[in-house]
Amino acid sequence: MKWAASFFAIAVAFAATGCAPMPAASTAQTDKPAPVADIIRFEIPADALGARDPQLTAILAKAGALAAAQKQPTTILVTALAQDFPYLNQAIWKGVPARHTVRLSLENLTAGARQPYSVSIKPTQGG
C-alpha cells in the first residue's frame, strides 16, 4: 500500500524531530516579523482517512502529543472535509495528556477542491 510508506516517513519525522527545541531566531532587526514556521506538517492520505486506518489514528495521536510537548502556545491546524473533523479532532486530542502545560488551539479548515488533507502544528502567532 502506497500510503504505508507515507506513514513510515511521518513516523520517522516524529522520531527525528521529537520535542527538539526550535532553533533560535536571528538577532538581526527587520521591519517584518519572521513567518511562523511549522513544527511539523504532513498530508493525510485520502484512502487512510476514508478507512479510518489505525495507523493514521496513531499518527494523529502522536501529533497531539507533539503539540502538547511544546514550550510555547501551539496551534494545530487540520485541513479536511467537514464530515471528517470529528474523527480527526478526537484522534488528535487522544494524544494530548490530561495535564499538558502548553496552551493548545485546534483549528479546522475545510479543504477546497484539489487541496490535500493535512495536519500542521506551529507556534501560535501573537501568543
C-alpha positions as CSV (number, residue, x, y, z in Angstrom):
1,M,0.0,0.0,0.0
2,K,1.4,3.3,-1.1
3,W,0.3,5.3,1.9
4,A,2.0,2.9,4.3
5,A,5.3,4.4,3.1
6,S,3.9,7.8,3.9
7,F,3.1,6.7,7.5
8,F,6.6,5.4,7.9
9,A,8.0,8.7,6.7
10,I,5.8,10.6,9.1
11,A,6.8,8.3,12.0
12,V,10.5,8.8,11.1
13,A,9.9,12.5,11.1
14,F,8.3,12.4,14.6
15,A,11.2,10.2,15.8
16,A,13.8,12.5,14.3
17,T,12.2,15.8,15.5
18,G,10.9,14.5,18.8
19,C,10.5,17.5,21.0
20,A,13.7,19.2,19.9
21,P,13.8,22.9,20.7
22,M,13.3,25.2,17.8
23,P,16.4,27.0,16.5
24,A,17.0,30.4,18.0
25,A,15.7,33.3,15.9
26,S,18.1,35.6,14.2
27,T,19.1,38.7,16.2
28,A,19.1,41.0,13.2
29,Q,16.3,43.6,13.2
30,T,13.8,43.6,10.3
31,D,10.7,45.6,9.6
32,K,8.6,42.5,9.0
33,P,8.0,39.8,11.6
34,A,9.5,36.5,10.7
35,P,7.0,34.0,9.3
36,V,5.9,31.3,11.7
37,A,7.5,28.0,10.7
38,D,5.6,24.8,11.1
39,I,6.9,22.5,13.8
40,I,5.6,19.7,11.6
41,R,3.2,19.3,8.7
42,F,2.0,16.2,7.0
43,E,-0.6,15.3,4.4
44,I,-3.3,12.7,5.2
45,P,-3.8,10.1,2.6
46,A,-7.4,10.1,1.5
47,D,-7.7,6.3,1.4
48,A,-6.4,6.0,5.0
49,L,-8.8,8.7,6.2
50,G,-11.7,7.1,4.4
51,A,-10.8,3.7,6.0
52,R,-10.2,5.3,9.5
53,D,-6.9,3.4,9.4
54,P,-5.5,2.5,12.8
55,Q,-2.0,3.7,11.7
56,L,-3.5,7.1,10.8
57,T,-5.2,7.3,14.2
58,A,-1.9,6.5,15.9
59,I,-0.1,9.2,13.9
60,L,-2.8,11.8,14.7
61,A,-2.4,10.9,18.5
62,K,1.3,11.4,18.2
63,A,0.7,14.8,16.6
64,G,-1.4,15.8,19.6
65,A,1.3,14.6,21.9
66,L,4.0,16.6,20.0
67,A,1.8,19.7,20.1
68,A,1.3,19.3,23.9
69,A,5.1,18.9,24.4
70,Q,5.9,22.4,23.0
71,K,7.1,25.1,25.4
72,Q,5.1,27.9,23.7
73,P,1.4,28.2,22.9
74,T,0.7,26.0,19.9
75,T,-1.9,25.7,17.1
76,I,-2.9,22.5,15.4
77,L,-4.5,23.2,12.0
78,V,-6.5,20.4,10.4
79,T,-7.4,20.7,6.8
80,A,-10.0,18.2,5.6
81,L,-13.7,17.8,4.7
82,A,-16.2,18.9,7.4
83,Q,-17.5,15.4,7.9
84,D,-14.0,14.1,8.8
85,F,-13.3,16.7,11.6
86,P,-14.9,14.8,14.4
87,Y,-12.7,11.7,13.8
88,L,-9.6,13.8,13.2
89,N,-10.0,16.1,16.2
90,Q,-10.8,13.2,18.5
91,A,-7.7,11.2,17.3
92,I,-5.5,14.3,17.9
93,W,-6.9,15.1,21.4
94,K,-6.4,11.4,22.3
95,G,-2.7,12.0,22.3
96,V,-2.8,15.2,24.4
97,P,-2.1,14.3,28.1
98,A,-4.8,15.4,30.5
99,R,-2.3,17.7,32.3
100,H,-0.5,19.4,29.5
101,T,1.1,22.7,30.3
102,V,1.1,24.5,26.9
103,R,-2.0,26.3,25.6
104,L,-3.2,24.4,22.6
105,S,-5.6,25.6,19.9
106,L,-7.2,23.2,17.4
107,E,-8.4,24.8,14.3
108,N,-10.3,23.2,11.4
109,L,-10.1,24.4,7.8
110,T,-12.5,22.9,5.2
111,A,-10.4,21.6,2.3
112,G,-11.1,23.1,-1.1
113,A,-11.1,21.4,-4.5
114,R,-7.8,19.7,-5.1
115,Q,-6.5,20.8,-1.7
116,P,-4.7,18.0,0.2
117,Y,-5.9,16.9,3.6
118,S,-3.3,17.8,6.2
119,V,-2.3,18.5,9.8
120,S,0.2,21.2,10.7
121,I,1.5,22.2,14.1
122,K,3.0,25.6,14.6
123,P,3.6,28.1,17.4
124,T,0.5,30.3,17.9
125,Q,1.1,33.8,16.5
126,G,0.9,36.6,19.0
127,G,0.7,34.1,21.8
